[in-house]
Amino acid sequence: MYNIRKVTDDITWIGVSDRRLALFENIFPIKRGVSYNSYVLLDEQTVLFDTVDASVAGQFFENLEAALEGRSLDYLIVNHMEPDHCAMIGDIVRRYPAVKIVGNTKTFGMMNQFFGTDFSERSVVVKEGDTLSAGKHTLHFVMAPMVHWPEAMVTYDDVDKVLFSADGFGSFGALNGNVFADEVDFDRDWLDDARRYYTNIVGKYGASVQTLLKKAAGLEIAVICPLHGPIWRENLSYILEKYQKWSTYEAEDQAVVIMYASMYGNTASAADALAGALAVRGVKKIAVYDVSNAHVSELISEIFRASHLVFAAPTYNAGIYPVMENLLSDMKALAVQKKTVAVMENGTWAPTAAKQVKEKISEMKDMTILDTGLTIKSAMHADQKAELDALADAIVNSMV
């Protein structure tokens, strides 16, 4: 049975949700699944905006046929060539042999890599500022390189003021009938997944996102149609403001996130003691994570959210405890910046983790490392309370 929703009188959502997939890109846990969004425009010409992942092909084609209302397909616009959005291109060509495929030069280069052909006999190559008339609707093409692949582009419909935003403004999470952001409690149920999606998938490319946001500011946008997650047709400033913060690496919250690694519980105990000391000093929204048990994508999301970070790690083989070292490497790869950082270390005979953690943090841009730290030898005892209080005071004073 088909499942479609009208976005405007002429544009229909024909996406499909996958609740069986456990790992997005075989890396990121998605407990609530994911949606693959695709859209159809009915005008004098019919236009399909992107396809879906191969895993949901059956439902997708039911939806497409229902949305086309017996008509053939004239154009397929490929905004993004990642396989979860382009897997059905070959099937589209076989089902609709007259279809023309619209993309930029890099799009067709990747298409050849994936499929062994660039469909040159039916390709329409576009560049920045080009347009395509579907009848009363004129579609404008805006290049969005490195958001988050080099061929990415977005398409703007100047009649219904709809931006087809590719992977921009997307989110993890399956759509459950309510396909619009105003039909759900986005702040409560979707924000964490939207942040985790952005920070881990797109987070490295903040400058590229900024470029796209500046281009979008010149357009009158009433609806944002992303390739994953809810469609935005109300309160667009909410998600635009989030993207402004995330892409400039500004914290959403003045808050402290404590991330610890602990072999036998002693470093964990010290991390909890610091959280308690901060709470006594009036700090709110404190979050504490065991990096061995929290997925790195969740930690990265929290690192983007908060202004202040604390890393607490034991020394391991004269280095940093491996899961903590992996987290620091991921932070560098995703261009984390503009954070205030404190470091705690533990070591029974030769604690050296703090020095090495600070070295890795110093390789990141615009990071403030507090001079005050805490060294534990095996376990923290009551005689170190003054040191703990000094660290808590230093963190609180840096938040003023």
N, C-alpha and C positions, 0 to 999 in steps of 0.2 A: 504493500500500500504506500502511495506517495505521501510525502510530508513536506509541504511548502508553506511559505508565509509571504504575503505582500509587504514590501518595504515602502514602495510608492505605488501609484496606479500602474506604472509601466515596468517597475523593477520588482523581481521576485527572488527571495532567498530560497535556494535549493540545496542547502548544506546537509551534511550527515554527521551525526555524533557517533563516536566510538568509545564505548565504556569497557571494552575488553582489553585494550592496549594498556600494558603496565608501565612501559617506559617510553616517553617521547624521545625521538631520535636515539632510542636505545640507551639513554643516559638518565633522563629526568623522570622521577616517579610522578605519575598522574593518577592519584587515587580517585579523582572525579572524572577521569577520561579526558577526551578532547573533542572539539568539533572541527570539521573541515568545511569551511564556508565557500560557497560558490553562488553566483547570482546570474539571473537572466534578465535582459532588457528586451521588451517587445515594442518595436517601432516599425517603420517601413522595412527596416532590416532587423533581424534578430541577432542578439549579441550575448555570448556567454563570457562571463568574467571568471577565469581560472577553473580548474577542475579539482579533483580530490585525490586522496590516497587510494591506492589499489584495493585496500582492505574493505572499503565501503562502496565499491563500484556498482554493485547491484542496486542498492538503494538510490545512489546518485542518478543512475540512468532512469529509474522510475520517476524521480523528481524532475529531471530535465524534460522528459517527454510530457509530463503533466503541465509544466510551466510553458512549454512551447505551444500547447493547445493545437497540436496537429500540424504546426508549421515546421519547416526545415530550419537549419541553423546556418546563418550567413557568416558570422564572425566568432572566433574564439580569441579573446584578449588574454595574453599570458603576462601577468604582472610579476610573477615570481616563478623561477624554474626549479625550486626545491621539490623533490619527488612527492611530498605529501600534498602538493598542489598541481603537479603537472603529469601525474602518472597516467591519466586517462587521455592524453593528447592523441596517441595512436588510435585508440578506440573511437574517439570523436571523429577522426578522419574517416575511419572505416564506416561508421554509421551515417555520417553526413559528408559525402564525397565532394560536395561543392563548397564546403566551409573554407574560409580564409583565416589564416592564423596571424595575429598581430603581436609583434614584439619588437625589441630593439636589437641592434647588432649582436650584443653579448647574449641576448636571449637565444638567438638562433645558433650561435656557437655552442652553447651548452646543450641545446636540443639535439644537435648532431652527436655530441658526446654521449648523451643518454640513450638515444634511439637509433643512432647510426644514420640519421638523415636530418636535414634541416627543413624538410618539406618546402623546398625552394619554389616549387611550382604553385604554391598557394600562400607563400609568405608575404606579409605586408610589414616592411621594416619602418619603424617610427623612431623619432628622436625628440629631444626636449622641445616642447612648444607645438609639436604636430597635432593635428586634429583628425577626427574621423566622424563623418556624418552618418547617423543611423536613420535619419528622417528629421523629425523635429528635435531630436536629441543630438547635440554635438559633444563628442568625447574628446577631452584634452589629455595629452600624455605628459607626465612630469617624471623625469628621471630621479631615482632615489638610490644611487649607488652606495653600497655598503650599509644598507638598512634591510637586511644584514648581509646580502650577497651583492656582488658587483653589478649584476644585471637587473636588480630590483627597480621597478618603477610603479607609479600609482596612476590611476585614471580618474579624471574628474568629469562628471556629467553636469553641464552648465544649465540644464533645464530644471532638474529636480535637486540640484546643488548637492549631489552625492559624491563623496570621495571613496573610491575603491582603494583601500590603503595597504594592500598586500599584507605583510607580516606586522606592519605598524598597528598599534592600538589593539593588539590581540591578547589572548589569555588562554592559559590551560583551562580545562573544564568542559564537560559535555553540556550541550544546550538541552534543557528539559521542557520543550514547548515554548517557554518564554525566551524568544530570541533577541529581545531588545533589552538594553541595559536598564531602561526605566521600568521594566516589568519584574525586576529582581532587586534584592537589597544588595547592591553592588559593593558598597563599603564593607558590609558584614561578610558576605559570602564569596565575593569575587576579587576583591582588591589584592589579597595575598597571592592568589594565583596569577593575577595580571602583573604584579610586581616581580614575582619569581620568573614568569615568562620573559618579561622585558630584560631583567638584570642578567639572566643567564644566556638568553638567545641573542639579544641585541646590545647588551650592556657595554660591550667594548667599544661600540661605534657611536658614542655620544655626539661627537662632532658632526657625523653624518646625519644623525637624527636632528640636530640643531639646524642643519642646512635645509632639511625637508620641512621642519616646522616653520621656518622663515618663508619658504615657498608657499606653504599652506595658508599662512597668514594673509597672503594676497588673494585668496579665493573666498568666496562666500559659501561656506559649508553648512548645510543643514543636517546631513546624515553622514556618518562614517561607517563604512562597511569593511571590516577587517576579515582576514582569512581564518582566524580562530577566535572563538568567544563571541560575546554579545555585540549587537549592532547599536551604535550610538545615534539617537535621533532627538534626545533632550539633554540639557545640561552638558553640552560638549566641553564647556570650560573645565569641568571636573577632570576628565581624562587628559585634556591638553595641559592642564597645570601639573598633573602627575608626570607627564612626559617631559615637561620643561625642567622639573626638578631632577628626574632620573638621568636625563641626558646631559645635565650640567653637573651631576654628581653632588647636588645639594641634598642634605638630609631632609627627610620628611618630618622626623621627630627629633627634638632634643631629648635623647634617651641614651641609656647605656646598655650595650649588649656584651655579656661576658661569655666567652667561648673557652672551654677548658678541655684538655686531654688528661686522662687520669688512668694510671695502670692499676692501682690498688685502692683508690678512693681518697687518698690524702690531698691531691691537688683539687679534686672535686670539693672536698670539705673546705679548703681555703677559698675557692671560688664562691661557695655559698656564704661563707663568712663575710666576704667583701660585698656581696649583694645585700646582706643584712645591714652592714655598716652604711651603705649608700642609702638604703631605705630609711634608716634612722635620720639621715641628713636631709630627708625630704625629696629624694630622687624618685620619680615615678616612671612607669613603663620600662622597668628593668627586665631584661630577658637573659636567661642563662641556658646555655646549650653544651651538651657533651658532644664534641666533634666526632667521636667514634660512633655515635648512635644517630646523629642528625645528618640527613643527606646534605652534601655540599651545596646543592642548589638552594636549599632553605637557608643555609648560613649566608650565602651570597646575597640573597634577598634581604635578609635582616641587616647585613652590613651596609647595603645601599640605604636602607630605611633610617638607620640611627646615626646620630652625630658622633657618639663616643663608643669606642671598642676596647675591650680588655681581652688579652690573650694570656692564658695560663697553661703552661706546658711543662712536662718533665723533660729532663735531658735523657736522650736515648742513643746509645752507641756514640756518645760524644757529640750528638747532633740534636735536632729538634724531633720530638715524637712524630712519627711518620704522618699520621692523619692531620696533625697541625701543620706540618710542612706542606702537605698537599693543598690544604686550604689557602695558605699564604701564596702558593704558586698560582692557584686559581684566581685569587684576588689580583695578582699582577697581570695575569693574562686578560682579565676583564677590565683592566684600567681603573680599578678602584682608586679613588682620590678624595681629598678634602675631609679627612677624618682625624679625630684626636684619639690617640692610642696610648694605653698603659699596658705594661707587661709584667706578668708574674712567672716565676720559674721554680722548678723543684729539681733536686738532685741529691742523692744520698752521699756521694763522695766527690763529685766534680760538676756542680751545676753550671752549665754554659749555655742553656737554651735561650735565656733572655738576650744575650748579646747577639746571637744568631737571628732571633726573631726581629730584633731592631734593625739589623742589617738588611733583612728582606723588606721590612716596612719602608726603610729609607730609600729603597729602589723605586718606590711608588711616588706618584706626583702629589705634591702639596699635602703631605701627611705631617701632623704634629705629634711627636713622641714625647710623652711626659718624662721628665727626669726621675720622678719618684716611681719606684717599683717595689717589688717584694721578692726576696729569695727565701725559699723554704728548703731545709735540709731534711728530707724524709717525710716529716709531718710538721705542721704548724702548731705551736703550743701557745699557751696564754702569755708567755713572756714576749711574744711578737705582736701583741695587740696594738702597741703604740705604732709599730710599722704599718700594720693594717689600717689603723686610723689615719695615718699620714697619707697613705695611698688614696683612701676614700676622700680625704680633704682635697688632695691635689686634683682628683677627678671632678669633684663638685666645684672647686674654684675655677676650673677650666670651662665649666658650663655657663658661667656668669656672662 
